[in-house]
Amino acid sequence: MRKIKAGFVGFGEVNTPPEFIVERCRVAADELIKRGVELFETAPVSDDPEGKNAERAVKELSAAGDFDALVVCVAGWIPTWAVIKTIEPFKHKPMLLWGLSGWRADGHFVTTADQAGTTALRKPMEDMGFNFKYLVNFKDSAPRYDEAVTFLAACRAASMMNEAKIGMAGYRDMRLYGTLYDGSALKSAIGAEIEHFDLLEIKELMENLSANDIAAGADHINKEWDFVKAPQEGTVENSVKVALAFMEKIKERSYDAFSFCDVDGVKKLLKFAPAGAMTLLHDKMDIPTVPENDSYGAVTQLIVKYLTGKSPAYLEFYEFTEKSALMGVPDYVPSSIVDGKVTVMPNAFGSFGEGLLNVSKLKTGMVTIARLTSVDGIFTIHTALGTAKTPEKWEEAGWTPPAPQLPSLEVVFDFPSENFIQDVMGQHYIISYGDNRDLIREFCAVKGICYLEAEA
C-alpha cells in the first residue's frame, strides 16, 4: 500500500501573532507525518487584503503533485474569503476542515478563536458543494489526530478506487441475480471498472505452461500444505495449471482484484473444483479474490484492502442463530486468515471431479463484515461488527464421505441477528479483522454513498 498523500495548509487572521499560527500548524502536520501521512505543505495563509498569501499557497500546492485530500487546518479566526480563495482550485478533492484548539499558559486558557473560523466556514463550504469532513479539537481534550488520519485513509482508498481494475473470467455464474452490476453507475460512484474475459483464454494459457513451472507449483503445494489424505494422480497438477494461468492473466492485465465463473465455468468445463488453484494463487499473489462472478463482492474486497492495507477474504452464510451467523466457504481461503498451516482435503462434490478443497482452521477475534450493493439505484455498504469464534463441528451435505469441515467461523453479534438479516445484501460478505467500521463509514462519506450498519 502506498502512503496517504495529503496537501496541508493552515490559516490564521492577519492580526494574530504569526507564531501562534505557525507553531500549532507545525505540530498538527508533524503528528500526521508520524502516523504515516505524506504531506505536501505550504506556509499558513492569512487574510492580507491583496490575497497574496492565498495565491502563493495555491501555486505551491498545485506544484506539489497529486494528493488524495487537502487538510484545511484552521488555527485561529480567519475571514472566510481567504480560505475559499485558497481551497477553491482544489474543489475536486475531498477536504478535512480541521479546527485546532487553544492552550493553557500562566494558569489560564488562551485561544485564537479557531472555532470562530471553522463555524464560519462549515455552512458556506456545504452550500458551495465542497466534499469535506468537519473535525474540531475539543478544549482541554486530546487532539483528534487519529480521526484525521482515518478520514485521510478513506480518501486514499477513494482515490485508488478511481484507478481500480477488476478482472473477471466469465459472467453471472449460476445465473445469480445478486452478482449482476451496473458498470456505468459503478464507475461513476465508486471509480472501479470490471474487465471481463473468457475462460477459453485460461484454457489456452494452461496448455502452454512449461513442465518446470508446473513441477515447481506442485512442489510448493506438497511442501507448504498439509493433506488430510493423499490426492489422486493429477489433482495437484490440475490445481497448479489453473493457478498459473489465472496468475499470468492477472499480471498481464494488472488487475487489482479478481473473480471468476466457478460452478458453471471451471467446474463444468474443466471437471474439477478450483479451490486448490485459488489457494495457491493467494500464496503467490497479494490480491483479493471471490468466486462466482461476484461483482460487488470483488469491489467490496478492494475497498476494504485499500482501507486496511490487507487483502480480505470472503465468507458466505450457512446458518443463523438469534445472535450469530455461521459463515464458511465451500472452496478456498487465503493463508492470511488461516490459523496455522494451510490444510487441504482432496474431495469431490456432486458431479464435479476431485479438487483440493481448503479445510483450514480460521483465525478468530473481532471482525467486520461488509458488502457493497445498490439499493434503488443508490450504492450502499452494509456492515456489522462481530466476534469470530471457532464453530461446532458441522458439515455441508453433498460432499463425498467423509464430509469435510469447511473453513468457517461463527460470527457473534452484540445485537439480535435479526437486525442484520433484514438488510442482508447477498450470500457473500467480505470479512476483515478488527473494527474497520469508521474507515468504511468515512469512505462512504467521501464517495457520497450510503453507509448502513447493523446494530442494536
C-alpha positions as CSV (number, residue, x, y, z in Angstrom):
1,M,0.0,0.0,0.0
2,R,1.3,3.4,-0.9
3,K,1.3,6.2,1.7
4,I,-1.6,8.5,2.2
5,K,-0.9,11.7,0.3
6,A,-2.4,14.9,1.6
7,G,-2.0,18.6,0.9
8,F,-1.8,20.8,4.1
9,V,-2.5,24.4,4.5
10,G,-3.0,26.3,7.8
11,F,-5.0,29.5,8.3
12,G,-4.9,32.4,10.8
13,E,-6.0,36.0,10.8
14,V,-3.5,38.7,9.8
15,N,-3.6,40.4,13.1
16,T,-3.0,37.2,15.2
17,P,0.7,36.9,16.2
18,P,2.1,34.6,13.4
19,E,4.0,32.4,15.8
20,F,0.7,31.2,17.4
21,I,-0.5,30.0,13.9
22,V,2.8,28.6,12.6
23,E,3.8,26.6,15.6
24,R,0.4,25.0,16.1
25,C,0.0,24.1,12.4
26,R,3.5,22.6,12.6
27,V,2.6,20.4,15.5
28,A,-0.6,19.2,13.7
29,A,1.4,18.5,10.5
30,D,4.1,16.6,12.3
31,E,1.5,14.4,14.1
32,L,0.0,13.4,10.7
33,I,3.5,12.6,9.4
34,K,4.2,10.5,12.4
35,R,1.1,8.5,11.6
36,G,2.4,7.7,8.1
37,V,0.9,10.6,6.0
38,E,3.0,12.0,3.2
39,L,2.2,15.8,3.4
40,F,2.6,18.4,0.7
41,E,2.8,21.6,2.8
42,T,2.5,25.3,2.2
43,A,3.0,28.0,4.8
44,P,-0.1,29.2,6.7
45,V,-2.4,31.7,4.9
46,S,-3.6,35.0,6.4
47,D,-6.2,37.4,5.1
48,D,-3.9,40.0,3.6
49,P,-6.0,42.5,1.6
50,E,-4.4,41.7,-1.7
51,G,-4.8,37.9,-1.3
52,K,-1.1,37.3,-2.0
53,N,-0.9,34.6,0.7
54,A,-3.8,32.7,-0.8
55,E,-2.2,33.0,-4.3
56,R,1.1,31.7,-3.0
57,A,-0.4,28.7,-1.3
58,V,-2.4,27.8,-4.4
59,K,0.7,27.9,-6.5
60,E,2.8,25.8,-4.1
61,L,0.1,23.2,-3.6
62,S,-0.6,22.9,-7.3
63,A,3.1,22.3,-7.9
64,A,3.3,19.6,-5.3
65,G,1.7,17.0,-7.5
66,D,-1.4,14.9,-7.0
67,F,-2.7,14.1,-3.5
68,D,-5.7,12.3,-2.0
69,A,-7.1,15.1,0.1
70,L,-6.5,18.6,1.3
71,V,-6.1,19.4,5.0
72,V,-7.6,22.8,5.8
73,C,-6.1,23.4,9.2
74,V,-7.7,26.4,10.9
75,A,-5.5,27.7,13.8
76,G,-7.4,30.8,14.5
77,W,-10.1,33.2,13.3
78,I,-9.8,33.7,9.6
79,P,-12.3,35.6,7.3
80,T,-14.0,33.1,5.0
81,W,-13.0,34.6,1.7
82,A,-9.3,33.9,2.4
83,V,-9.9,30.2,2.9
84,I,-12.2,29.9,-0.1
85,K,-9.7,31.7,-2.4
86,T,-7.1,29.2,-1.3
87,I,-9.1,25.9,-1.5
88,E,-11.4,26.5,-4.4
89,P,-8.9,25.4,-7.1
90,F,-8.8,22.0,-5.3
91,K,-12.6,21.7,-5.0
92,H,-12.4,18.3,-6.8
93,K,-10.5,16.9,-3.8
94,P,-12.0,15.7,-0.5
95,M,-11.0,18.1,2.3
96,L,-10.6,17.9,6.0
97,L,-11.9,21.2,7.6
98,W,-9.9,20.9,10.9
99,G,-10.2,23.4,13.7
100,L,-7.4,23.3,16.3
101,S,-7.8,24.4,19.9
102,G,-6.2,26.8,22.4
103,W,-3.7,26.1,25.1
104,R,-3.1,26.9,28.8
105,A,-0.4,29.3,29.9
106,D,0.3,31.1,33.2
107,G,-2.7,29.4,34.8
108,H,-5.4,30.4,32.3
109,F,-6.7,29.3,28.9
110,V,-5.6,31.1,25.7
111,T,-7.5,30.8,22.4
112,T,-7.1,32.3,18.9
113,A,-10.8,31.7,18.2
114,D,-10.1,28.6,16.0
115,Q,-13.8,27.6,16.0
116,A,-14.9,31.0,15.1
117,G,-13.0,30.3,11.9
118,T,-14.4,26.8,11.3
119,T,-18.0,27.6,12.2
120,A,-18.0,30.5,9.8
121,L,-16.7,28.1,7.1
122,R,-18.8,25.0,7.5
123,K,-22.1,26.2,6.1
124,P,-20.6,28.1,3.1
125,M,-18.4,25.1,2.2
126,E,-21.5,22.9,2.3
127,D,-23.5,25.4,0.2
128,M,-20.7,25.6,-2.3
129,G,-20.6,21.9,-2.8
130,F,-17.2,21.1,-1.2
131,N,-16.7,17.4,-0.3
132,F,-15.4,17.7,3.3
133,K,-15.3,16.3,6.8
134,Y,-15.6,18.8,9.6
135,L,-13.4,18.0,12.6
136,V,-12.7,20.2,15.7
137,N,-10.2,19.6,18.5
138,F,-12.1,20.0,21.8
139,K,-10.9,22.3,24.5
140,D,-8.8,20.5,27.2
141,S,-9.1,17.2,25.3
142,A,-6.5,15.2,23.3
143,P,-6.2,16.4,19.7
144,R,-8.1,14.2,17.3
145,Y,-5.1,13.1,15.2
146,D,-6.2,9.5,14.7
147,E,-9.6,10.6,13.5
148,A,-8.0,12.9,11.0
149,V,-5.8,10.0,9.7
150,T,-8.8,7.7,9.5
151,F,-10.5,10.2,7.2
152,L,-7.4,10.7,5.1
153,A,-7.0,6.9,4.8
154,A,-10.6,6.8,3.4
155,C,-9.6,9.5,0.9
156,R,-6.6,7.4,-0.2
157,A,-8.9,4.4,-0.7
158,A,-11.4,6.6,-2.7
159,S,-8.6,7.9,-4.8
160,M,-7.1,4.4,-5.5
161,M,-10.6,3.1,-6.4
162,N,-10.8,5.6,-9.2
163,E,-8.0,3.7,-10.9
164,A,-9.0,0.2,-9.9
165,K,-9.4,-2.5,-12.5
166,I,-11.0,-5.8,-11.5
167,G,-10.6,-8.9,-13.7
168,M,-13.5,-11.3,-14.2
169,A,-13.4,-14.6,-16.0
170,G,-16.9,-15.2,-17.4
171,Y,-20.1,-13.6,-16.2
172,R,-23.1,-14.4,-14.0
173,D,-22.1,-17.8,-12.6
174,M,-25.2,-20.0,-11.9
175,R,-27.4,-17.2,-13.3
176,L,-27.4,-15.4,-10.0
177,Y,-29.1,-12.1,-9.8
178,G,-27.2,-10.8,-6.8
179,T,-23.9,-10.8,-8.7
180,L,-25.1,-8.5,-11.5
181,Y,-23.9,-4.9,-11.7
182,D,-24.4,-1.6,-13.4
183,G,-21.0,-0.8,-15.0
184,S,-21.6,2.9,-15.7
185,A,-23.1,3.5,-12.2
186,L,-20.2,1.6,-10.6
187,K,-17.6,3.7,-12.5
188,S,-19.4,6.9,-11.7
189,A,-19.9,6.4,-8.0
190,I,-17.0,4.1,-6.9
191,G,-14.5,4.5,-9.7
192,A,-13.7,0.8,-10.3
193,E,-14.0,-0.9,-13.7
194,I,-14.7,-4.6,-14.2
195,E,-13.0,-6.2,-17.2
196,H,-14.4,-9.5,-18.5
197,F,-12.6,-12.2,-20.4
198,D,-13.5,-15.8,-21.4
199,L,-12.3,-18.9,-19.7
200,L,-11.1,-20.0,-23.1
201,E,-8.1,-17.7,-22.6
202,I,-7.3,-19.6,-19.3
203,K,-7.6,-22.9,-21.1
204,E,-5.1,-21.8,-23.7
205,L,-2.7,-20.5,-21.1
206,M,-2.9,-23.8,-19.3
207,E,-1.9,-25.7,-22.4
208,N,1.2,-23.5,-22.9
209,L,2.6,-23.8,-19.4
210,S,6.1,-25.3,-19.0
211,A,6.6,-28.6,-17.3
212,N,9.2,-26.9,-14.9
213,D,6.7,-24.3,-13.8
214,I,4.0,-26.9,-13.1
215,A,6.5,-29.0,-11.2
216,A,7.6,-26.0,-9.1
217,G,4.0,-25.2,-8.2
218,A,3.3,-28.8,-7.3
219,D,6.5,-28.8,-5.1
220,H,5.3,-25.7,-3.3
221,I,1.9,-27.3,-2.5
222,N,3.4,-30.6,-1.3
223,K,5.9,-28.8,1.0
224,E,3.8,-26.0,2.3
225,W,0.3,-27.5,2.8
226,D,-0.9,-30.3,5.0
227,F,-3.0,-33.0,3.2
228,V,-5.8,-34.8,5.1
229,K,-5.3,-37.7,2.7
230,A,-3.3,-38.4,-0.4
231,P,-4.8,-36.9,-3.7
232,Q,-5.4,-38.8,-6.9
233,E,-2.8,-38.6,-9.6
234,G,-3.1,-35.3,-11.5
235,T,-5.2,-33.5,-8.8
236,V,-2.3,-31.3,-7.6
237,E,-1.1,-30.6,-11.2
238,N,-4.6,-29.6,-12.3
239,S,-4.7,-27.0,-9.5
240,V,-1.3,-25.7,-10.4
241,K,-2.2,-25.3,-14.0
242,V,-5.3,-23.2,-13.2
243,A,-3.5,-21.1,-10.7
244,L,-0.6,-20.3,-13.0
245,A,-3.0,-19.5,-15.9
246,F,-5.0,-17.1,-13.7
247,M,-1.8,-15.5,-12.4
248,E,-0.5,-14.9,-15.8
249,K,-3.7,-13.2,-16.9
250,I,-3.8,-11.1,-13.7
251,K,-0.2,-9.9,-14.2
252,E,-0.8,-9.3,-18.0
253,R,-3.7,-7.0,-17.3
254,S,-2.6,-5.6,-14.0
255,Y,-5.8,-6.5,-12.2
256,D,-6.2,-5.2,-8.7
257,A,-8.8,-7.8,-7.7
258,F,-10.2,-10.9,-9.4
259,S,-13.3,-13.0,-9.7
260,F,-14.2,-16.0,-11.9
261,C,-17.0,-18.3,-13.1
262,D,-16.8,-21.2,-10.7
263,V,-19.7,-23.6,-10.9
264,D,-20.7,-23.0,-14.5
265,G,-17.1,-22.3,-15.5
266,V,-14.1,-24.1,-14.1
267,K,-16.1,-27.0,-12.5
268,K,-18.3,-27.5,-15.5
269,L,-15.7,-27.1,-18.2
270,L,-12.5,-28.4,-16.5
271,K,-14.4,-31.0,-14.4
272,F,-12.8,-30.2,-11.0
273,A,-13.1,-27.6,-8.3
274,P,-10.6,-24.7,-8.4
275,A,-10.2,-24.3,-4.7
276,G,-6.6,-25.6,-4.7
277,A,-5.8,-23.3,-7.6
278,M,-7.1,-20.3,-5.7
279,T,-5.3,-21.2,-2.5
280,L,-2.0,-21.4,-4.4
281,L,-2.8,-18.2,-6.2
282,H,-3.1,-16.5,-2.8
283,D,0.2,-18.0,-1.7
284,K,1.8,-16.3,-4.6
285,M,-0.1,-13.1,-5.1
286,D,-1.5,-10.5,-2.7
287,I,-4.8,-9.9,-4.5
288,P,-8.4,-10.0,-3.3
289,T,-10.4,-12.7,-5.0
290,V,-14.0,-14.0,-4.8
291,P,-15.6,-16.7,-6.9
292,E,-18.9,-16.9,-8.8
293,N,-18.6,-13.7,-10.7
294,D,-19.4,-11.8,-7.6
295,S,-19.1,-8.2,-9.0
296,Y,-19.9,-6.1,-5.9
297,G,-18.2,-8.7,-3.7
298,A,-15.0,-8.1,-5.6
299,V,-15.4,-4.3,-5.4
300,T,-16.0,-4.6,-1.6
301,Q,-12.9,-6.6,-1.2
302,L,-10.8,-4.0,-3.0
303,I,-12.3,-1.1,-1.0
304,V,-11.5,-3.0,2.3
305,K,-8.0,-3.7,1.1
306,Y,-7.4,-0.1,0.3
307,L,-8.8,1.0,3.6
308,T,-6.9,-1.5,5.8
309,G,-3.8,-2.4,3.8
310,K,-4.7,-6.1,3.9
311,S,-6.4,-8.3,1.3
312,P,-9.6,-9.5,2.9
313,A,-11.4,-12.9,2.4
314,Y,-14.9,-13.7,1.6
315,L,-17.3,-15.9,3.5
316,E,-20.9,-16.9,2.9
317,F,-23.8,-17.6,5.2
318,Y,-24.8,-21.1,6.1
319,E,-27.0,-20.7,9.2
320,F,-28.1,-18.1,11.7
321,T,-28.8,-18.2,15.4
322,E,-30.6,-15.5,17.2
323,K,-27.2,-13.8,18.0
324,S,-24.8,-15.1,15.4
325,A,-24.1,-16.2,11.8
326,L,-22.3,-19.4,10.7
327,M,-20.1,-18.3,7.9
328,G,-17.9,-20.5,5.8
329,V,-16.7,-21.3,2.3
330,P,-17.0,-24.5,0.2
331,D,-13.7,-23.9,-1.6
332,Y,-10.8,-21.7,-0.5
333,V,-9.5,-19.1,1.8
334,P,-6.2,-17.1,1.7
335,S,-3.5,-18.2,4.1
336,S,-3.6,-14.7,5.6
337,I,-6.7,-15.7,7.6
338,V,-5.6,-19.3,8.3
339,D,-4.8,-20.2,11.9
340,G,-1.8,-22.4,11.5
341,K,-0.8,-24.3,8.3
342,V,-3.0,-24.4,5.2
343,T,-4.8,-27.7,5.2
344,V,-6.4,-29.3,2.1
345,M,-8.5,-32.3,1.5
346,P,-8.9,-34.0,-1.9
347,N,-12.6,-34.3,-2.4
348,A,-15.4,-34.1,-4.9
349,F,-18.9,-32.5,-4.8
350,G,-21.9,-33.7,-6.8
351,S,-20.9,-34.3,-10.4
352,F,-17.6,-32.4,-10.2
353,G,-14.3,-34.3,-10.2
354,E,-11.7,-34.3,-7.4
355,G,-10.1,-31.0,-6.4
356,L,-8.1,-29.7,-3.4
357,L,-10.7,-28.4,-1.0
358,N,-9.2,-26.0,1.5
359,V,-10.3,-27.1,5.0
360,S,-8.0,-24.9,7.1
361,K,-8.9,-23.6,10.5
362,L,-9.5,-19.8,10.5
363,K,-8.3,-17.1,12.8
364,T,-10.7,-15.8,15.4
365,G,-11.3,-12.4,17.1
366,M,-13.0,-9.2,16.3
367,V,-14.2,-8.9,12.7
368,T,-16.0,-6.5,10.4
369,I,-18.2,-8.0,7.7
370,A,-19.3,-5.8,4.8
371,R,-20.8,-5.8,1.4
372,L,-21.4,-3.2,-1.3
373,T,-24.7,-3.3,-3.2
374,S,-27.1,-1.0,-5.0
375,V,-30.4,-0.2,-3.3
376,D,-32.9,1.5,-5.5
377,G,-30.0,2.9,-7.6
378,I,-28.1,4.1,-4.5
379,F,-24.8,2.4,-3.7
380,T,-24.7,1.2,-0.1
381,I,-22.2,-0.6,2.0
382,H,-23.8,-2.8,4.7
383,T,-21.6,-3.6,7.7
384,A,-21.7,-5.4,11.0
385,L,-19.2,-5.9,13.8
386,G,-18.9,-9.3,15.5
387,T,-16.6,-11.6,17.4
388,A,-15.5,-14.6,15.3
389,K,-15.3,-17.9,17.1
390,T,-14.4,-21.4,16.0
391,P,-17.8,-23.1,15.3
392,E,-19.0,-26.5,16.4
393,K,-18.3,-29.5,14.2
394,W,-20.6,-29.3,11.2
395,E,-20.8,-30.4,7.5
396,E,-22.4,-29.4,4.3
397,A,-24.4,-32.2,2.7
398,G,-23.3,-33.4,-0.7
399,W,-19.6,-33.9,-0.3
400,T,-18.1,-37.3,-0.9
401,P,-17.8,-39.0,2.6
402,P,-16.1,-38.4,4.9
403,A,-17.6,-34.9,4.6
404,P,-15.0,-32.1,5.2
405,Q,-15.1,-29.5,8.0
406,L,-15.3,-26.4,5.8
407,P,-13.3,-23.3,6.7
408,S,-15.7,-21.4,8.9
409,L,-16.4,-19.0,11.7
410,E,-19.3,-18.4,14.0
411,V,-19.7,-14.6,14.0
412,V,-21.4,-13.5,17.2
413,F,-23.1,-10.1,17.2
414,D,-23.8,-7.8,20.2
415,F,-27.3,-7.4,18.9
416,P,-30.1,-9.7,17.6
417,S,-29.0,-11.2,14.3
418,E,-32.5,-10.3,13.0
419,N,-31.2,-6.7,12.9
420,F,-28.6,-7.8,10.3
421,I,-30.7,-10.3,8.5
422,Q,-33.5,-7.9,7.5
423,D,-30.9,-5.9,5.5
424,V,-28.6,-8.7,4.3
425,M,-27.4,-7.9,0.7
426,G,-26.2,-11.2,-0.6
427,Q,-24.8,-14.6,0.3
428,H,-21.2,-13.4,0.3
429,Y,-19.8,-10.9,2.8
430,I,-16.2,-9.6,3.0
431,I,-14.5,-10.3,6.3
432,S,-11.7,-8.2,7.7
433,Y,-10.1,-8.5,11.2
434,G,-10.6,-5.7,13.7
435,D,-13.1,-2.9,13.9
436,N,-13.0,-1.2,10.5
437,R,-16.4,0.5,10.6
438,D,-15.0,4.0,10.9
439,L,-12.8,3.5,7.9
440,I,-15.8,2.2,5.8
441,R,-18.1,5.0,7.1
442,E,-15.6,7.6,6.1
443,F,-15.1,6.0,2.7
444,C,-18.9,6.1,2.1
445,A,-19.0,9.8,3.1
446,V,-16.1,10.7,0.7
447,K,-17.7,8.8,-2.2
448,G,-21.2,10.1,-1.4
449,I,-22.7,6.6,-0.9
450,C,-24.9,5.2,1.8
451,Y,-23.5,3.6,4.9
452,L,-25.8,1.0,6.6
453,E,-24.7,-0.6,9.9
454,A,-26.5,-3.4,11.7
455,E,-26.7,-2.6,15.4
456,A,-28.8,-2.9,18.5
